[in-house]
């Protein structure tokens, strides 16, 4: 847990701090047989895009998806991060297609109102609204009431989607 959150206040590390700790964790555990290596890869895969390092994140995220298998709950979040990286590196159609697949998988595996499904829906809606305005607005108009009624107006996913 030392890699994910502050030991003093319990808040999750953000952006550059998360990236620095992820790289340190990677350097510490990458060539060991420690079972934490998958979690460290996940941490680094999440930290790189947040710090604007999408090109470096893509190979790591692709490897993570292959490792855990498509359609699994872990793969859904990784695919959403990978899709965001594709979009941020100019591969918009590839990214949107992957976000749609992740959302469909989440609905089928986790259900339409699970927190992870709603998070992926908000991410898909935001990306669609940014790149395909009409489709994104329709999607968000449909999903926002579900997100708010399920998670509440003050939940970070509701705020992101709204």
N, C-alpha and C positions, 0 to 999 in steps of 0.2 A: 504493500500500500504506500510505501514511501515515495514511489514514483508517480503516484496519481494525485495525492492530496497532501496539504500542509499538515505536519504532525501537531502543530500548535492549535490551529483554528479549524482544521478539517475541510477547508474549502479546496476544491479541485484546482490544480495548477492551470494557468492559462497561457496561451500563445508562446512567447519566447521562453518563459520558464519551463513550460511543459516540453518544448522542443529540446532545450538544454538538458533537462533531466532524462528525456527519452534517449538522446544520443549517448549520455553517460551510461544509462542502463544497457543500451545496445553494446557499447564497448566493454562493459563489465561481463555480460552474459552471452554474447553472440557465439563464442567458440567453446562454450561449456555445454555439459549435458543437463544443465539446470532446467527443470520443468517450467520455469517462469519465462523461457525464451518466447513462447507463443504470445504471452501477455505483453512482453516487452516489444515484440513486433507490432502488436496491435496499438500499443501506446505510441510508438514512433509513426506508424501509419496514420494515426489520428492527429499527431502533433505537426507533421510536415505540412499538410494542407492549410491548417489554421495559421501557420507562420508564413504562408505564401510560397511554399516550396513544393508546388504540385508536380513539377517535372520529376523531382527526386522521389516523390511519393508513389507515382504510378507503378513502377516495377515492384515495389514492396507490397502495395495493395493487391496487385494482380496475383502475386505469390500467395498472399494470405487467402484470397478467394479460392485459389486452387487447393490450398492446404485444407481448408475447412469444408469445401464442397458447396456448390451453388444451392440455394434454397434453404440452407440452414439459417436459424436466427442470427448467428454470428456473421454469416456471409452477407446478410441483408444490410447490416450497418456498414460493413466494409465496402460493399458495392455502392452504397449511397455516397460514401467518401470518394471512392474511385470515380464515380460519375461526376461529382463536383470537380475533381481534378481534371477530368477530360474537358469539361466546360470551360474551366479557367485557363486551359492551355489551347483553347480555340477549337476543340473537337466537340462542338456543341451538339450535333445530332447524335453522336455516339454516347455522349453523356446523358442526354434526355432519354434515349432509348434504354439505357441501363437503369436510370431512375424509375422509368415506367415498369421495367421488369422487377426491380426491387420492391416497388409498391405492390404489384400484383402478387408476388411471392409472400409478402408480409400479410396481405389480406387473407390469402389462402392458408398460410401456416399459423399465423398468430391471431387472426380475426380482425375485423374492420375497426374495432375500437381499442385495440391494445395500444399502450403508450408508444411502443416502437413503431407500429404501423402508422399512428398519427404523426409521429416525428418525420417519418419518411414521406408521408402525404404532404406535410408542410414544406419539406425540402423540395419535393417535386413541384408543388404549386408555385413556390417562389421562383424556381428555375424556369418553369413554363411562363410565368408572368413576365419575367425578365426577357425571355427570348422568343416566346410565341404568345404575345400579350392576350389575345382573345381567348385562346384555349386555357391559359393560366388563370384568367379572371373567372371563367366558368368553373374550372376545377376548384379553385379556392372558395368561390361562392357556395359550392356544394358541400365542401368539406369543413369549412370554418364553423358552422353551427354544431357539427358532430364533435369537433375538437374542443370547442368551448364547453359544450354540455358534458363531455366526458371528463375533461381535465380541469375545467374551471377557467375563468377569464384571466386569472393572474398567473397561470402556469406559463413557463417560458416557451413552450411549444405554441400555446394560444397567442402569445405576444408575437412570436416569430411569424405565425401564419396571418395574423391580423394586420 
